[in-house]
Amino acid sequence: MVKLFLDIETLPGDESLKESIASKISPPGTYKKEEKIREWEESEKPLKVEEEYRKTALKGEFGGILCIGYVKETDRGISQDVITGSEPEILHKFWDVAKDVDLFIGHNILDFDLKFILQRSIIHRVKPTRDLSFARYQSYQIYDTMHEWTCWGREHVDLDRLAKALGLESPKTTMDGSMVYDYHKDGRDQEIYDYCLRDVETTRKIYNRMNFIE
């Protein structure tokens, strides 16, 4: 069986989105005085716009993929890499890596990573090399460590918490996903790539523990 452990890091969409976001944000209804509203627009509104803009990194129709980290297990051995480049290049490379994969494994990949990859592939007209089923309560094609850990309950258990529960070193030692955009703006992409691969390696250890492989 060919297994692919994966994780993605994403960025917010084009900054032009801020105009649309700003147009939908209104001052609190309790603010009646013009002076109070003007003060809110100068101080609080820009912060709210920035907050909402950053959230577009979680939405496939707006955000984009910065990198995809993976560890691939085959009967010939194990390989790992972080796929970078323009987003279409990343998607083409990912689907080439994935073309012979039997099982996709990741943490919250059903609700985020794989769904985001598929959405961005559609937007860029990059045809997937695999037909993936996003049916719930299955692990024959996609194994989501978060859902498997919670036995498909409604609780969201992040990778950091699960790693610690299993006595594994957390990959969130120096940064977490909320810091990716700031690191990218500072030109620190290599640190993001390293962080992404740490997430993948931790997910692999968790999968092996949950399946009594190690």
N, C-alpha and C positions, 0 to 999 in steps of 0.2 A: 504494500500500500504506500502510495506517495502522499506525504503530509506536508501542508504548507501552513506554517505559523506566521501570522502577519499583524501589522499595526500601521496605522497611517497618522500623519500629522497634517493638519489643515490650517489654512489662513482665511481671514475674512475676504469678502469680495472687493470689487473695485471701490475706491473711495467715493466715487460719484453716488454710491448708495446712501451716503450720509444726507444728501439733500432730500431724498424721498423719506428717509427715517425722520429727519427733522420736521418735515411737513405734517407728520402724523402724531407728533408729540405736543401736547397742550399743557398749559400750566394747570395746577390743581384748581378745581372748581371753587375752592374757598378764596382764591386770590381774585379780588375785585378791583383793587386800586391799581391804576396804571403804573405807579411807581414800583409797586410790589411785583407786578408782572414783568416789568422791564428788568428788575433786579434778578428775577428767576431766569429770564432769557439769557442774561449775561453770565450767570454763575452756575446754575443748576442744569439748565437745558443742554449745554455742550457736553457735560459729563454723562447725561442720560443718552444723548445721541451716540457718544463713543461706546458706551456700554452695549447699546443695542447693535451697533455696527460690528463689534467684536463677536457677537453671537452669530453673525452670518457665517462664521467659520464652521458652524455645526450644521449648516443647511446646504444640501447638495445643489440647490438651484442658484445659490449666491456665492458660496465659498469655493475654495480651490484646494487641491492637494499639493503640499510642499514636498512630501516624500512618502514612500512606502518601504517599511523595513520588513524583512522576512528571513525565516530559517526554513529550508526545504530538506525534508528527509526522504531519501529513496533507498532502494536496495544497494545502490552504488556508493552511498555515503551521505554526508550532510554538507549543505552549502548555505551561506548566508550573505546578505547584502542589503544595502539601502538604495532604493531606486530614486534617482533625482533627475532634474532637468526640467524642461517645459512640461506642463501638465499633459498634453497629448503624448509626449515622449514617455512620461512616467506610465501612462495607461497602456500604451503599446507594449512596453517592456514587462509590465505586470502580467498582462494577459498571455504573453509569450511564456513567462515563467509558470503560469497557472494551467497551461494547456493539457498537462498530463497529471494534474493533481486529483487525487481521490477524495481527500478530506481537507477542508479549510478550517483552520483553528485560530481562535483569537478571543479576546475579552470584549464582550459587547459588540461583536462584529455583525450580528444580525440586525441590530438596531442602528448601528453607526457605520463602522468601517466598510464592510462589503456593500451595504446599501449606498453609501456615499460614492464608492468606486463605480458602482453600476450607474448611478445618476450622472456622474461626471463623464462616464463613457458615452452615454446617450447624448449629452450636450455636445461633446467633441466628435461624435460620430465614429467612435472607436469600437468596433464590434468585439464583444467578449468572445473568447475562445471556448468558454464553458457556459452551459445553461445551468444557472443556480436556482435551487428551490429555496424560497424564504419561508417555507411552512414552519409553523411553530412546533414545538415538542418533538423535534427530530434531531438526530446527531449522526445520520449516515452520510451526509454530504458536508454539513457545516456543524462544527462543534464549538459552541459558544460557552466558554468557561464560566462566565457570569451566570447565564441561565441554568447551566448544569449544576452549578454550586447551589443556587437557590431552589433547585428542583422546579424550575419554571414558575416560581412565585413572582410577586410584584416588587420585591425588594431589589434595589440597585446596590450592588456591592462592588466598590471600585477595586482596581488592581492592587493598589497599595494596601488596602485593608485585607484583602484575601491573601496576599503574599505574607503579610505579617502573621495572619492566623495560622498559616502552614509552616511558620518558622523559616520563611525564605527572606532573603534580603530584598527590600523594596527597591524598585527601579527609580523611585521618586526622591532620590537622595539630594540632588542639586537643583532639580526643576520639575515642573509638572506641566500638563497640557495648557493650563491657563497662561503660561509664560512664553509659549511658542511664538506668538505674534511679536512680543517685545524683543525676544532674542533675534528674530528674523530682521526686524527693523534696525537692530544694532549690528547686523552683519555676522551673527554668530550661528550660522546655519550648521556648521559642523557639529556644534554642541547639540543641536536639535537632532541631527542624524544619529549621534551616539546615544542620545536619550531614547529615541525611537527603537533602536536595536536592543537596548536594555529592556524595554517593555516586551519586545518579542521573546527574548531569552527567558524572561521571568514567566511569561505566559506558557512557554514550553515546559518549564519546570512544574508549573501548576498543573498543566494537563497530565504530565507523567505521574504526578502525585495522586491526582484524582482517579487515574486509571491504573494505579498500582504497578506502573512500569518501572519506577525507580524507588 
